[in-house]
Amino acid sequence: MDNCINRAKEVMQENFGHIVEMCLASCVDNKVTVRDLNTYYNDGKFYVLSKSTNSLVHDIAINPRVGLCHGSHNIYGNARSLGHPLEAKNAALRKLLKKQFSLNYDEYITEHNPEMRIVEITVTQAETFSRFHRYEIDFEKGEAMRDHTQPVYIYR
C-alpha cells in the first residue's frame, strides 16, 4: 500500500485537534491506571493538564509509555511533564491550551495552584478512523497504511 502519512496526519488533526475526552492509561509495577481526561492534539502531540500529586505525573516519571483511547481509536506515546502552565517556557503553549480549553479552562485549571502541570504526549503509533478508512500510523518511521475498514461506530 502507498504511504499515506500526510492524509493520516490530517485525519488525526480532524479527529483530535480540539478538546476531546479520552481515556489515558499509564503503567507502573505492572499496575495499569486508567483515567478520563480532556485532551488536545496538535502536530503529533497530545496535551493534558494534571497536578503533580496525581498518579499520572507520578507514573510517567517512572514509565513514560502511555496509551490513549477514544471509541475505536487507539494511540500510544511517550509522556512528560512540561511544568507549571505559568512558567515562562510554557507561555505560548498556555495561550494555545487556554484557547482550546476555553469553555472550562478556568474551572478545570487552577493556575494559582503550584501543583498544576502540563503533560505532553508525543505520539509514537496510532490507529484512527475517518468515515471510510482505518489508518495505522507509525509516527517514528513517518509511515502510515490505510484500508477500507470502518469502525464499529464513529465516536467524536
MDAnalysis code that builds the backbone (N, CA, C; Angstrom):
import MDAnalysis as mda
import numpy as np

u = mda.Universe.empty(468, n_residues=156, atom_resindex=np.repeat(np.arange(156), 3), trajectory=True)
u.add_TopologyAttr("name", ["N", "CA", "C"] * 156)
u.add_TopologyAttr("resid", np.arange(1, 157))
u.add_TopologyAttr("resname", ["MET", "ASP", "ASN", "CYS", "ILE", "ASN", "ARG", "ALA", "LYS", "GLU", "VAL", "MET", "GLN", "GLU", "ASN", "PHE", "GLY", "HIS", "ILE", "VAL", "GLU", "MET", "CYS", "LEU", "ALA", "SER", "CYS", "VAL", "ASP", "ASN", "LYS", "VAL", "THR", "VAL", "ARG", "ASP", "LEU", "ASN", "THR", "TYR", "TYR", "ASN", "ASP", "GLY", "LYS", "PHE", "TYR", "VAL", "LEU", "SER", "LYS", "SER", "THR", "ASN", "SER", "LEU", "VAL", "HIS", "ASP", "ILE", "ALA", "ILE", "ASN", "PRO", "ARG", "VAL", "GLY", "LEU", "CYS", "HIS", "GLY", "SER", "HIS", "ASN", "ILE", "TYR", "GLY", "ASN", "ALA", "ARG", "SER", "LEU", "GLY", "HIS", "PRO", "LEU", "GLU", "ALA", "LYS", "ASN", "ALA", "ALA", "LEU", "ARG", "LYS", "LEU", "LEU", "LYS", "LYS", "GLN", "PHE", "SER", "LEU", "ASN", "TYR", "ASP", "GLU", "TYR", "ILE", "THR", "GLU", "HIS", "ASN", "PRO", "GLU", "MET", "ARG", "ILE", "VAL", "GLU", "ILE", "THR", "VAL", "THR", "GLN", "ALA", "GLU", "THR", "PHE", "SER", "ARG", "PHE", "HIS", "ARG", "TYR", "GLU", "ILE", "ASP", "PHE", "GLU", "LYS", "GLY", "GLU", "ALA", "MET", "ARG", "ASP", "HIS", "THR", "GLN", "PRO", "VAL", "TYR", "ILE", "TYR", "ARG"])
u.atoms.positions = np.array([
    [0.836, -1.194, 0.000],
    [0.000, 0.000, 0.000],
    [0.876, 1.251, 0.000],
    [0.337, 2.307, -0.523],
    [1.042, 3.572, -0.546],
    [1.136, 4.145, 0.867],
    [2.224, 4.855, 1.090],
    [2.383, 5.548, 2.364],
    [1.516, 6.807, 2.329],
    [0.478, 6.829, 3.116],
    [-0.471, 7.950, 3.130],
    [-0.322, 8.754, 4.419],
    [0.924, 9.013, 4.811],
    [1.191, 9.670, 6.087],
    [0.555, 11.056, 6.168],
    [0.587, 11.826, 5.096],
    [0.021, 13.176, 5.152],
    [-1.479, 13.136, 5.400],
    [-2.183, 12.250, 4.695],
    [-3.634, 12.133, 4.920],
    [-3.906, 11.604, 6.325],
    [-3.101, 10.669, 6.798],
    [-3.287, 10.122, 8.144],
    [-3.124, 11.210, 9.195],
    [-2.134, 12.085, 9.018],
    [-1.943, 13.190, 9.965],
    [-3.115, 14.167, 9.912],
    [-3.666, 14.390, 8.720],
    [-4.849, 15.247, 8.594],
    [-6.026, 14.647, 9.355],
    [-6.200, 13.332, 9.264],
    [-7.290, 12.651, 9.973],
    [-7.093, 12.780, 11.481],
    [-5.867, 12.640, 11.952],
    [-5.590, 12.823, 13.384],
    [-5.987, 14.234, 13.812],
    [-5.627, 15.235, 13.008],
    [-5.965, 16.625, 13.344],
    [-7.476, 16.832, 13.337],
    [-8.161, 16.263, 12.344],
    [-9.621, 16.389, 12.269],
    [-10.290, 15.733, 13.474],
    [-9.798, 14.560, 13.855],
    [-10.416, 13.814, 14.946],
    [-10.106, 14.393, 16.328],
    [-8.902, 14.922, 16.518],
    [-8.462, 15.280, 17.870],
    [-7.929, 16.697, 18.015],
    [-7.977, 17.516, 16.982],
    [-7.444, 18.870, 17.041],
    [-8.382, 19.856, 17.710],
    [-9.041, 19.406, 18.737],
    [-9.965, 20.186, 19.558],
    [-10.085, 19.441, 20.880],
    [-10.760, 19.993, 21.833],
    [-10.877, 19.324, 23.127],
    [-11.684, 18.023, 22.967],
    [-11.101, 16.927, 23.422],
    [-11.713, 15.608, 23.311],
    [-11.497, 14.888, 24.638],
    [-12.554, 14.290, 25.160],
    [-12.409, 13.473, 26.365],
    [-11.947, 12.088, 25.950],
    [-10.839, 11.653, 26.524],
    [-10.252, 10.362, 26.189],
    [-9.890, 9.612, 27.469],
    [-9.664, 8.322, 27.324],
    [-9.120, 7.514, 28.408],
    [-7.609, 7.459, 28.224],
    [-6.876, 7.707, 29.289],
    [-5.422, 7.661, 29.251],
    [-4.955, 6.613, 30.250],
    [-4.128, 5.682, 29.788],
    [-3.619, 4.611, 30.643],
    [-2.124, 4.767, 30.836],
    [-1.687, 4.566, 32.075],
    [-0.263, 4.530, 32.410],
    [-0.026, 3.237, 33.186],
    [1.236, 2.840, 33.275],
    [1.534, 1.578, 33.944],
    [2.831, 1.691, 34.734],
    [2.775, 1.304, 36.006],
    [3.944, 1.241, 36.877],
    [3.843, -0.035, 37.702],
    [4.938, -0.768, 37.780],
    [4.981, -2.022, 38.555],
    [3.857, -2.979, 38.138],
    [3.608, -3.086, 36.847],
    [2.578, -3.963, 36.284],
    [1.172, -3.626, 36.764],
    [0.969, -2.419, 37.231],
    [-0.361, -1.948, 37.615],
    [-0.759, -0.837, 36.657],
    [-1.840, -1.082, 35.934],
    [-2.324, -0.117, 34.960],
    [-3.330, 0.807, 35.632],
    [-3.173, 2.098, 35.389],
    [-4.118, 3.088, 35.887],
    [-4.734, 3.776, 34.680],
    [-6.055, 3.857, 34.653],
    [-6.775, 4.481, 33.551],
    [-7.621, 5.604, 34.110],
    [-7.594, 6.734, 33.405],
    [-8.412, 7.869, 33.838],
    [-8.973, 8.568, 32.609],
    [-10.125, 9.231, 32.777],
    [-10.722, 10.057, 31.724],
    [-10.152, 11.458, 31.847],
    [-9.701, 12.001, 30.723],
    [-9.114, 13.335, 30.707],
    [-9.559, 14.097, 29.473],
    [-9.597, 15.404, 29.588],
    [-9.763, 16.230, 28.399],
    [-8.394, 16.371, 27.762],
    [-8.338, 16.170, 26.446],
    [-7.083, 16.235, 25.717],
    [-7.191, 17.210, 24.554],
    [-6.048, 17.619, 24.069],
    [-5.976, 18.446, 22.866],
    [-4.791, 17.944, 22.046],
    [-4.996, 17.717, 20.752],
    [-3.964, 17.218, 19.848],
    [-3.490, 18.327, 18.928],
    [-2.178, 18.394, 18.738],
    [-1.616, 19.343, 17.785],
    [-0.280, 18.813, 17.289],
    [-0.187, 18.583, 15.988],
    [1.068, 18.254, 15.322],
    [1.832, 17.104, 15.984],
    [1.155, 15.967, 16.152],
    [1.817, 14.777, 16.678],
    [1.922, 14.687, 18.183],
    [1.283, 15.626, 18.886],
    [1.358, 15.615, 20.349],
    [-0.019, 15.877, 20.953],
    [-0.286, 15.173, 22.037],
    [-1.479, 15.425, 22.834],
    [-1.054, 16.190, 24.073],
    [-1.950, 17.043, 24.561],
    [-1.700, 17.797, 25.786],
    [-2.838, 17.553, 26.757],
    [-2.480, 17.312, 28.005],
    [-3.448, 17.184, 29.089],
    [-2.941, 18.023, 30.246],
    [-3.828, 18.337, 31.148],
    [-3.462, 19.104, 32.340],
    [-3.731, 18.243, 33.556],
    [-2.792, 18.256, 34.473],
    [-2.876, 17.410, 35.655],
    [-2.228, 18.146, 36.822],
    [-2.112, 17.465, 37.926],
    [-1.435, 18.013, 39.108],
    [-0.256, 17.113, 39.450],
    [0.761, 17.713, 40.006],
    [1.971, 16.959, 40.332],
    [1.706, 15.848, 41.343],
    [0.637, 15.970, 42.109],
    [0.312, 14.961, 43.116],
    [-0.569, 13.841, 42.554],
    [-1.047, 13.980, 41.320],
    [-1.893, 12.945, 40.718],
    [-1.046, 11.749, 40.272],
    [-1.686, 10.603, 40.171],
    [-0.972, 9.389, 39.783],
    [-0.360, 9.502, 38.387],
    [-0.963, 10.262, 37.468],
    [-0.427, 10.380, 36.119],
    [0.987, 10.931, 36.130],
    [1.212, 12.033, 36.810],
    [2.534, 12.658, 36.847],
    [3.532, 11.739, 37.541],
    [3.106, 11.077, 38.581],
    [3.963, 10.109, 39.277],
    [4.320, 8.958, 38.340],
    [3.320, 8.401, 37.664],
    [3.537, 7.241, 36.790],
    [4.483, 7.554, 35.633],
    [4.295, 8.692, 34.957],
    [5.130, 8.983, 33.786],
    [6.565, 9.328, 34.163],
    [6.787, 9.705, 35.413],
    [8.162, 9.925, 35.861],
    [8.918, 8.599, 35.925],
    [8.190, 7.507, 36.163],
    [8.786, 6.172, 36.251],
    [8.752, 5.472, 34.897],
    [7.605, 5.538, 34.219],
    [7.421, 4.875, 32.925],
    [6.655, 5.827, 32.003],
    [7.331, 6.461, 31.052],
    [6.673, 7.463, 30.213],
    [5.722, 6.898, 29.157],
    [5.732, 5.596, 28.925],
    [4.857, 4.996, 27.909],
    [3.403, 5.057, 28.373],
    [2.529, 5.599, 27.533],
    [1.113, 5.706, 27.848],
    [0.281, 5.305, 26.641],
    [-0.994, 5.043, 26.891],
    [-1.943, 4.752, 25.829],
    [-3.165, 5.630, 25.986],
    [-3.699, 6.062, 24.853],
    [-4.928, 6.852, 24.822],
    [-5.967, 6.099, 24.019],
    [-7.217, 6.231, 24.416],
    [-8.306, 5.549, 23.724],
    [-9.508, 6.479, 23.655],
    [-10.139, 6.481, 22.500],
    [-11.376, 7.234, 22.294],
    [-12.203, 6.426, 21.309],
    [-13.253, 5.769, 21.802],
    [-14.041, 4.903, 20.925],
    [-13.149, 3.834, 20.332],
    [-13.121, 3.732, 19.012],
    [-12.300, 2.740, 18.316],
    [-10.865, 3.202, 18.070],
    [-10.535, 4.426, 18.410],
    [-9.207, 4.987, 18.173],
    [-8.258, 4.579, 19.295],
    [-7.071, 4.103, 18.937],
    [-6.050, 3.715, 19.906],
    [-4.752, 4.433, 19.576],
    [-4.148, 5.050, 20.584],
    [-2.973, 5.874, 20.388],
    [-1.959, 5.551, 21.477],
    [-0.684, 5.477, 21.079],
    [0.392, 5.176, 22.016],
    [1.453, 6.264, 21.920],
    [2.081, 6.549, 23.048],
    [3.107, 7.580, 23.012],
    [3.921, 7.636, 24.282],
    [4.773, 8.646, 24.326],
    [5.640, 8.906, 25.473],
    [5.237, 10.233, 26.102],
    [5.017, 10.206, 27.411],
    [4.539, 11.393, 28.124],
    [5.650, 11.997, 28.964],
    [5.544, 13.318, 29.127],
    [6.470, 14.014, 30.023],
    [5.780, 15.258, 30.559],
    [6.169, 15.632, 31.746],
    [5.636, 16.847, 32.360],
    [6.436, 18.035, 31.849],
    [5.718, 19.058, 31.372],
    [6.370, 20.275, 30.896],
    [6.458, 21.338, 31.992],
    [5.903, 21.048, 33.160],
    [5.942, 22.002, 34.261],
    [4.643, 22.764, 34.404],
    [4.685, 23.793, 35.209],
    [3.506, 24.598, 35.528],
    [3.101, 25.455, 34.323],
    [1.787, 25.641, 34.103],
    [1.328, 26.455, 32.968],
    [1.850, 27.893, 32.982],
    [2.144, 28.444, 34.147],
    [2.588, 29.837, 34.224],
    [4.103, 30.018, 34.080],
    [4.848, 28.926, 33.934],
    [6.288, 29.055, 33.702],
    [6.511, 29.756, 32.369],
    [7.536, 30.596, 32.310],
    [7.809, 31.389, 31.102],
    [7.976, 30.516, 29.859],
    [8.607, 29.356, 30.005],
    [8.830, 28.480, 28.847],
    [7.519, 27.926, 28.278],
    [6.439, 27.961, 29.055],
    [5.144, 27.433, 28.612],
    [4.175, 28.523, 28.148],
    [4.641, 29.749, 28.000],
    [3.742, 30.872, 27.700],
    [2.952, 30.662, 26.408],
    [3.614, 30.297, 25.318],
    [2.913, 30.110, 24.037],
    [1.965, 28.923, 24.109],
    [2.407, 27.825, 24.722],
    [1.565, 26.642, 24.850],
    [0.366, 26.931, 25.754],
    [0.586, 27.656, 26.843],
    [-0.507, 28.025, 27.747],
    [-1.574, 28.808, 26.995],
    [-1.146, 29.748, 26.171],
    [-2.083, 30.555, 25.389],
    [-2.916, 29.670, 24.455],
    [-2.259, 28.716, 23.797],
    [-2.956, 27.791, 22.909],
    [-3.937, 26.919, 23.688],
    [-3.483, 26.358, 24.806],
    [-4.353, 25.488, 25.604],
    [-5.521, 26.264, 26.198],
    [-5.270, 27.488, 26.621],
    [-6.343, 28.310, 27.186],
    [-7.426, 28.554, 26.129],
    [-7.002, 28.749, 24.896],
    [-7.965, 28.939, 23.794],
    [-8.737, 27.643, 23.531],
    [-8.039, 26.519, 23.471],
    [-8.684, 25.244, 23.158],
    [-9.599, 24.766, 24.292],
    [-9.198, 24.979, 25.520],
    [-9.988, 24.562, 26.677],
    [-10.878, 25.696, 27.173],
    [-11.135, 26.683, 26.330],
    [-11.771, 27.937, 26.742],
    [-13.089, 27.770, 27.483],
    [-13.887, 26.795, 27.113],
    [-15.201, 26.653, 27.744],
    [-15.105, 26.365, 29.230],
    [-14.073, 25.623, 29.628],
    [-13.971, 25.284, 31.049],
    [-12.555, 25.415, 31.592],
    [-11.712, 26.201, 30.953],
    [-10.318, 26.316, 31.388],
    [-10.223, 26.786, 32.834],
    [-10.935, 27.849, 33.162],
    [-10.795, 28.430, 34.500],
    [-11.348, 27.547, 35.610],
    [-12.343, 26.715, 35.297],
    [-12.836, 25.808, 36.340],
    [-12.050, 24.499, 36.372],
    [-11.458, 24.130, 35.252],
    [-10.694, 22.884, 35.147],
    [-9.247, 23.096, 35.599],
    [-8.716, 24.274, 35.323],
    [-7.320, 24.579, 35.627],
    [-7.261, 25.655, 36.706],
    [-6.623, 25.333, 37.798],
    [-6.416, 26.323, 38.854],
    [-4.952, 26.746, 38.797],
    [-4.703, 27.771, 37.995],
    [-3.320, 28.193, 37.761],
    [-2.621, 28.689, 39.018],
    [-3.381, 29.168, 39.990],
    [-2.737, 29.619, 41.231],
    [-2.230, 28.444, 42.073],
    [-2.649, 27.233, 41.732],
    [-2.195, 26.037, 42.438],
    [-0.805, 25.650, 41.925],
    [0.204, 25.627, 42.784],
    [1.566, 25.300, 42.328],
    [1.726, 23.855, 41.841],
    [0.726, 23.014, 42.078],
    [0.804, 21.616, 41.656],
    [0.378, 21.394, 40.201],
    [-0.219, 22.385, 39.544],
    [-0.688, 22.219, 38.161],
    [0.478, 21.905, 37.235],
    [0.240, 21.004, 36.268],
    [1.264, 20.619, 35.306],
    [0.629, 20.445, 33.920],
    [1.407, 20.796, 32.905],
    [1.048, 20.462, 31.527],
    [1.783, 19.177, 31.200],
    [1.049, 18.189, 30.713],
    [1.655, 16.921, 30.306],
    [1.555, 16.830, 28.790],
    [2.693, 16.567, 28.163],
    [2.777, 16.433, 26.711],
    [3.001, 14.968, 26.368],
    [2.201, 14.453, 25.444],
    [2.326, 13.063, 24.997],
    [2.729, 13.092, 23.529],
    [3.936, 12.652, 23.239],
    [4.417, 12.567, 21.866],
    [3.957, 11.231, 21.294],
    [3.139, 11.284, 20.267],
    [2.547, 10.072, 19.691],
    [3.617, 9.277, 18.951],
    [3.668, 7.968, 19.217],
    [4.573, 7.074, 18.503],
    [3.813, 6.223, 17.494],
    [2.618, 5.768, 17.879],
    [1.785, 4.957, 16.989],
    [0.328, 5.305, 17.222],
    [-0.470, 5.146, 16.164],
    [-1.899, 5.412, 16.304],
    [-2.690, 4.559, 15.326],
    [-3.866, 4.193, 15.759],
    [-4.880, 3.590, 14.888],
    [-6.078, 4.525, 14.978],
    [-6.433, 5.125, 13.857],
    [-7.525, 6.081, 13.844],
    [-8.366, 5.879, 12.597],
    [-9.537, 6.484, 12.601],
    [-10.500, 6.248, 11.538],
    [-11.029, 7.551, 10.971],
    [-11.254, 7.538, 9.683],
    [-12.090, 8.547, 9.051],
    [-13.418, 7.845, 8.790],
    [-14.287, 8.482, 8.080],
    [-15.602, 7.866, 7.843],
    [-15.503, 6.536, 7.090],
    [-14.566, 6.435, 6.154],
    [-14.495, 5.243, 5.315],
    [-13.184, 4.475, 5.404],
    [-12.226, 4.939, 6.198],
    [-10.919, 4.297, 6.233],
    [-10.387, 4.160, 7.657],
    [-9.537, 3.156, 7.803],
    [-8.773, 2.961, 9.041],
    [-7.324, 3.246, 8.714],
    [-6.661, 3.990, 9.589],
    [-5.256, 4.340, 9.397],
    [-4.429, 3.754, 10.530],
    [-3.342, 3.093, 10.160],
    [-2.325, 2.680, 11.125],
    [-1.129, 3.573, 10.867],
    [-0.749, 4.336, 11.884],
    [0.283, 5.351, 11.709],
    [1.473, 5.031, 12.620],
    [2.649, 5.040, 12.038],
    [3.892, 4.936, 12.798],
    [4.570, 6.300, 12.698],
    [4.410, 7.109, 13.734],
    [4.947, 8.461, 13.732],
    [6.474, 8.467, 13.746],
    [7.079, 7.472, 14.368],
    [8.539, 7.426, 14.446],
    [9.175, 7.144, 13.087],
    [8.550, 6.295, 12.294],
    [9.058, 5.977, 10.949],
    [8.502, 6.914, 9.882],
    [7.461, 7.678, 10.232],
    [6.834, 8.549, 9.247],
    [6.073, 7.781, 8.196],
    [5.430, 6.694, 8.616],
    [4.701, 5.830, 7.688],
    [3.267, 5.633, 8.154],
    [2.400, 5.409, 7.194],
    [1.007, 5.103, 7.512],
    [0.441, 4.172, 6.455],
    [-0.488, 3.340, 6.888],
    [-1.208, 2.451, 5.983],
    [-2.692, 2.711, 6.153],
    [-3.412, 2.531, 5.067],
    [-4.852, 2.779, 5.091],
    [-5.547, 1.569, 4.494],
    [-6.677, 1.210, 5.093],
    [-7.540, 0.204, 4.478],
    [-8.980, 0.680, 4.563],
    [-9.877, -0.080, 3.996],
    [-11.276, 0.349, 3.913],
    [-12.129, -0.162, 5.070],
    [-11.490, -0.465, 6.184],
    [-12.218, -0.892, 7.374],
    [-12.899, 0.315, 8.013],
    [-14.142, 0.137, 8.401],
    [-14.843, 1.182, 9.140],
    [-14.936, 0.774, 10.601],
    [-14.899, 1.743, 11.492],
    [-15.041, 1.387, 12.908],
    [-16.459, 0.895, 13.177],
    [-16.615, 0.206, 14.281],
    [-17.935, -0.256, 14.684],
    [-18.855, 0.959, 14.819],
    [-18.310, 2.027, 15.324],
    [-19.029, 3.309, 15.405],
    [-18.009, 4.426, 15.365],
    [-18.432, 5.564, 14.892],
    [-17.571, 6.743, 14.902],
    [-17.942, 7.551, 16.114],
    [-16.950, 7.822, 16.938],
    [-17.161, 8.486, 18.208],
    [-16.288, 9.731, 18.226],
    [-16.886, 10.876, 18.073],
    [-16.110, 12.121, 18.055],
    [-16.519, 13.003, 19.184],
])
